[in-house]
Amino acid sequence: MAANHRTARGTMIDIDRIRLANEQTIAVGNMKVNARGDQLGTGGKIIKTRQQIMAEKNKLHKSPLADDSDVIAESMEAVIEDTVVIEIPQAQNIQPQAEETPVAESADAVPGYVKPRGSFADSVAKETEVTQELLDPSILPGSKPTGIQRI
């Protein structure tokens, strides 16, 4: 598919031909690749081609269903053949006994709300004691007289 584009001056440019002509040009940046994607070494020599790099990447991130569909199908058949069915006897209807713990209700509580026991905030509040001392009014901001101090 030829990608011909018309410039502002009206001339036609074939983008695919320009890409093919500049495949071996070193790309701008610090990745050490050419415009095609080949890995370059010193002097602009090709160390790994784009196909080798993509093959390594695909080897690491290979989908299990990509090429091994026959192997997977055979292994699934073997698993199905080796499957053993174990019958579990029906459990009797045993209902768990709920612990009966009284919940203290406060007078100002919202109806229908049950206060949870032992929350993190309650434990922190029980352990923390806050004391605050009064500040000296002479060091408070805005306590100094405003206006001109010296002429």
NUKE-76564 format. One record per residue (C-alpha): x, y, z; residue in three letters. Coordinates in steps of 0.5 Angstrom, whole numbers, plus 500, padded with zeros to 3 digits. Each point is the difference from the previous one (the first is absolute). Last residue first. Layout:
NUKE-76564
((X,Y,Z),"Ala")
...
//
This chain:
NUKE-76564
((521,614,624),"Ile")
((500,494,503),"Arg")
((494,495,502),"Gln")
((495,501,495),"Ile")
((494,496,500),"Gly")
((498,494,503),"Thr")
((500,498,507),"Pro")
((502,493,502),"Lys")
((495,495,502),"Ser")
((499,498,493),"Gly")
((503,494,500),"Pro")
((501,497,507),"Leu")
((506,501,504),"Ile")
((498,505,505),"Ser")
((494,496,501),"Pro")
((504,495,504),"Asp")
((497,493,497),"Leu")
((495,496,505),"Leu")
((502,493,501),"Glu")
((497,494,496),"Gln")
((500,493,503),"Thr")
((498,494,496),"Val")
((500,493,503),"Glu")
((500,494,495),"Thr")
((499,493,502),"Glu")
((492,500,500),"Lys")
((500,504,494),"Ala")
((504,495,496),"Val")
((496,494,502),"Ser")
((494,503,498),"Asp")
((502,503,493),"Ala")
((502,493,499),"Phe")
((494,497,501),"Ser")
((498,495,506),"Gly")
((493,499,500),"Arg")
((496,502,494),"Pro")
((494,505,502),"Lys")
((493,497,498),"Val")
((496,505,496),"Tyr")
((493,499,499),"Gly")
((497,506,504),"Pro")
((506,505,500),"Val")
((503,500,507),"Ala")
((499,506,505),"Asp")
((498,496,506),"Ala")
((506,495,499),"Ser")
((499,493,498),"Glu")
((505,495,503),"Ala")
((500,493,496),"Val")
((499,494,504),"Pro")
((504,494,498),"Thr")
((497,494,498),"Glu")
((504,496,495),"Glu")
((497,497,494),"Ala")
((499,492,500),"Gln")
((501,498,493),"Pro")
((495,496,497),"Gln")
((501,493,498),"Ile")
((496,497,495),"Asn")
((503,494,499),"Gln")
((506,499,494),"Ala")
((498,496,494),"Gln")
((506,495,499),"Pro")
((505,502,495),"Ile")
((501,496,494),"Glu")
((507,500,497),"Ile")
((501,500,492),"Val")
((507,498,498),"Val")
((502,504,494),"Thr")
((506,496,496),"Asp")
((496,500,494),"Glu")
((498,507,500),"Ile")
((507,502,502),"Val")
((503,496,494),"Ala")
((495,503,495),"Glu")
((502,507,503),"Met")
((507,498,498),"Ser")
((499,499,493),"Glu")
((496,506,499),"Ala")
((506,504,503),"Ile")
((505,497,495),"Val")
((495,501,494),"Asp")
((499,507,502),"Ser")
((507,502,501),"Asp")
((501,505,495),"Asp")
((497,506,503),"Ala")
((495,497,506),"Leu")
((506,501,505),"Pro")
((501,507,498),"Ser")
((508,501,500),"Lys")
((502,506,504),"His")
((508,498,500),"Leu")
((500,497,493),"Lys")
((496,506,497),"Asn")
((506,505,503),"Lys")
((505,495,497),"Glu")
((497,499,494),"Ala")
((499,508,499),"Met")
((507,501,502),"Ile")
((502,495,494),"Gln")
((495,503,495),"Gln")
((503,507,501),"Arg")
((507,498,499),"Thr")
((505,500,505),"Lys")
((507,503,500),"Ile")
((500,504,494),"Ile")
((506,504,499),"Lys")
((499,508,502),"Gly")
((507,501,501),"Gly")
((499,497,507),"Thr")
((494,496,501),"Gly")
((493,500,497),"Leu")
((494,497,502),"Gln")
((495,499,494),"Asp")
((494,504,500),"Gly")
((499,502,493),"Arg")
((502,507,501),"Ala")
((506,498,503),"Asn")
((501,498,507),"Val")
((505,503,506),"Lys")
((494,502,505),"Met")
((503,507,502),"Asn")
((496,504,495),"Gly")
((500,501,492),"Val")
((500,494,496),"Ala")
((506,498,496),"Ile")
((498,500,493),"Thr")
((500,492,497),"Gln")
((492,501,498),"Glu")
((501,506,497),"Asn")
((498,499,493),"Ala")
((495,495,502),"Leu")
((496,505,504),"Arg")
((501,505,494),"Ile")
((497,495,495),"Arg")
((494,499,505),"Asp")
((499,508,501),"Ile")
((499,501,493),"Asp")
((500,508,499),"Ile")
((495,503,495),"Met")
((502,508,499),"Thr")
((494,505,501),"Gly")
((504,505,504),"Arg")
((496,498,506),"Ala")
((502,493,499),"Thr")
((496,495,497),"Arg")
((501,493,503),"His")
((501,493,497),"Asn")
((500,494,505),"Ala")
((500,494,495),"Ala")
((497,494,502),"Met")
//
